Amino acid sequence: MGDQPQGEQRQIQLRIDESKMQTTYANTIRTSTTQDEVVLDFGMNLPVPGPDNQPALVFGVGSRVVMNWQGAKRLAISLGQVVRQYEERAGEINLGNRQGGPRISQ
């Protein structure tokens, strides 16, 4: 295991490369899973006229993120922490009756 004494931790410098990053806005997310992965489709609910001018929504997918289950759990923990911190400062986020927005047929 090298020259490090047992129990001593080595520091690793983290460099973040944002040169290829793209920023998008999403107001809806669709999730699907496999045995090995979680698939997250981020996009926009766009109101459009449906048949007989009944209101309808089109889910325009803008980005897809695929991650393993360990990454998904880390994401869930991180989102839980940032939401909790926000609510401690600004008060509870009210989802109202929508519970995350309209359901999209798949």
Secondary structure, 3 states (H helix, E strand, C coil): CCCCCCCCCCCCCCCCCCCCCCCCCCCEEEEEECCCEEEEEEEEEEEEECHHHCEEEEEEEEEEEEEEHHHHHHHHHHHHHHHHHHHHHHCCCCCCCCCCCCCCCC
